[in-house]
């Protein structure tokens, strides 16, 4: 789902935002979860992430059918397996804190499935760009949020945002395709811009539909964002997207 491995110039995922951890962000889960609104927000976040990982597993397994070689097919199968293990970590954590994983994921199914329907790749290269660029935008957003979470939740979220190996693989394959046929670059650049817009819109819809999560993000609970920081957050996400596009050999 994400891109934190860093082969040469392949991944431009920003590091965890530099934040002085105070308030809830300096507490462990047991203490922070005493606030029912904060607890509800974290359950929402873990539910959204869990379904995102499950959907990523399904998508990568499906994309493997488009792979041009057996080696490529095997590589995607390995990545799909890693996504499923991330899902299992989130599922187990939800169970551990007394939540039903299916119920926690359910509110996010329609939005995430809608995103994937609207951005279904038409070929192998579009699938690679989606996994590298599209998923990375969502991961950048979750990393921003993670900086405001309690210590236990932050550790888990950052762990499941670890790269499955897609960064270097996608960059290598896409750049090779552009080298072979420069016309491919224009088509993929347009595709990546569409992914950027759809991913940001989908993230905003998810947050807007969940009161506890939106309240946390704007500072109602935990050390949330003020409006100025929201703007800076999206600037950082956009900058990281531009760098990933450059790594692919595409114009942002």
N, C-alpha and C positions, 0 to 999 in steps of 0.2 A: 504493500500500500504506500510505502513511503520511500524516501531517498536519503538516508543518512550515511550510507557507505560513500566513500569519496575517492573513487578512481580518478585518474587525472582529469580534472575539469568537468567530471561527469555530474557531480552533485553540488548544487549550490544551496542546499537546505541551510537556513540560518540556524545558528546555535540557539539554545533556549534563551529567550529574551532576558537581558540583564535586569533583574528586579531584586531589590532588597526585600527578603522575605520577612514580612511582619504580619501581625494579626493571624488570620486563619492559615495563611501560607506558611507560618512558622509552627503550626500545630500538627499533631498526628491526627489520624482519622477519628479515633475514639473521642478526642476532645472536640474536634471540629464538627462532628456529626451530631453533637448535642443540639445544634441549631437545625430544626426540621426543614427550614427553607434551603439551607446549604446542603443538607443531605439529599433533598429532592433534586437539587441542581446537579449534584455529582452522579446520582442514579441516572438522570437524563443523559448526562455526558457519556457515562459508561455504556448506556444502552445504545446511544447513537454510534459510538465507536465499535461496539460489538457487532451491530448489524452491518456497519461499513466493512468490517473485516470479513464477515461471512459473505457479503455480496462480492467483495474483492476475490475471495476464493472461488466463488462460482464463475465470475467473469474471466479470471485467468484460465480456469479449466476450459471454459468455452473458447477463449482466444487461442488456446493450444491447437484447436482444430484448424486454425488458419496458418499455423507455422509451416514454413516452406521446407524445413528439414526435420529429421528425427531428433537431431541435437537441439534444435530450437524448441521442439515440442517437449523434450525432456526438461529443458531449462525452465519453461513456463510451468510445468508440472511441479517442479521443485519450489518455485515461488508460490504457487497456489497452496502447497502444503504449509509453507511458512505462514501464510495469511491465516490458515485455519488454526494453527497453533496460537497465533495472536488472539483469535476469537475465543479459543478455549481459556486463555488467561483471563479475559474479561468476563466470560461466562462464570468461571469459577469464583472470581472476585465478587460478582453480584450475588451469587449463592452464599458466599462467606458472610456478607453483610446483611443477609436475611431478605434478599430481593429475588423475585422470580425473573430469570434472565429473559424469557420470552415476553413477559409483560413489559419489561424495561425497554426492549427493542421495538415493540409493536408501534409506538407513536412515530417512529422514523422510517418505517417500511415504505409508505407511500411516497415520501419526498425522495428517498434514495433510489427507489425503483424508478421513479419518474425521471430522475437525472440520468440514470443509465439507459433508459429507453430513448431519451432525447439525444444521447451522445453515443449511440451504438456505432462502433467503428465499422467501416465498409471493407476494410482489408487489414492485413497484418501490420502494416506500418502505422496506420491510424490507431490500432490497438496498443502498440508500443508507446506512441505519443500520449495517448490517454492515460496509460498506467504511470508514465513518468511525470508528465506535466499535470494532468488533472488531479490525480491522487495526491500529488505533492502540495497542491494548493490547499486542499483540505487538511493535510498533515501540518502545514505551516500554521493554519488557524488553530488547530488543537494544541500545538506547542505553545502558542501565545496564551491560550486559556490555562494550560497546565502550570504555567508560572505562577498562577494565582491560587492553585489548589493546595490542600493540606499535603504534608510530606509523603504520606503513603499513597494517596491518589496520584500525586504528581509523578512519583517513581513508576507506578504502573503504566500511566498514560505514555510517558516518554519511552518506556520499554516496548510497548506495542507499536510505537511509531518507528521502530527500527526498520531499516531497509531490508527487503527480501532479496536484494541482488538485482533489482530491475534497473537501477540507475545506469550502471556501467553497461549492462546488456543492451538497454534501449538506445543509449547514445551511440554505441558501436554500430548497431544495426542501421539506425536511421542515418547516421553520417555516411555509412558505406552506400546506402541507397541513393543519397543525394549526390555523392561523388559519381555514381554510375549514371545517374540521370538527374541533372540539376533542376529539371522541371518539377520534380517531386517536391522540392523545397517549398515552392509557392503554395501548393495544395496543402501541405502539412502545416505551414505557417498559419493559413486561414483556419484550419482545423483546431490548432492550439489556441488561437484567439477565441474561438467559439467555446472551447472547453473552459477557458478562464472565466468568461462571462457566466456560463451555466453553473460552474462550481461556486462562484461567489454568490449568485442568486440563490442557489440551493442552500448554502450555509446560512444565509440571512433568513430564508423561509423556516428552516429548522429552529433557529433561535427564536424567531418571532412567535412561533406556535407554542413554545414552552415557557410559561411564565417564570418558573424558578430559574431556568437557565438564562433567560434574558436579563432577569434581575441581577443575577450574579455577574454577568458580563458588564453591566453598567454601574456596578459598585454597590448594589443593594445588600449583597452578602459577600464575604471574602474581600480580598483587595481587588475590586473590579476596576474596569476601565472608566475613565471619564471620557467625555465626548472627544476631547482633543487626542486622547490616547487611542481611541478607536480609529481616528483618522491616521495616526502614525502606524498603527498596526496594519491597516490595509495598505499603506505605503510600503511597509516592509515586505508584505506578501507579494505585492506587485513587483518590487525590485527583485525578489528571489525568482519570480516567474521569468522576468527578463533575462536573468543570468542562466536559467535552465534552457531557455530558448537559444541563447548563444551557444551553450554547450552542445545542443543538437545541431547547430549550424543553421538555425532558423532566425528570421527577423521577428522581433516582438511587435 
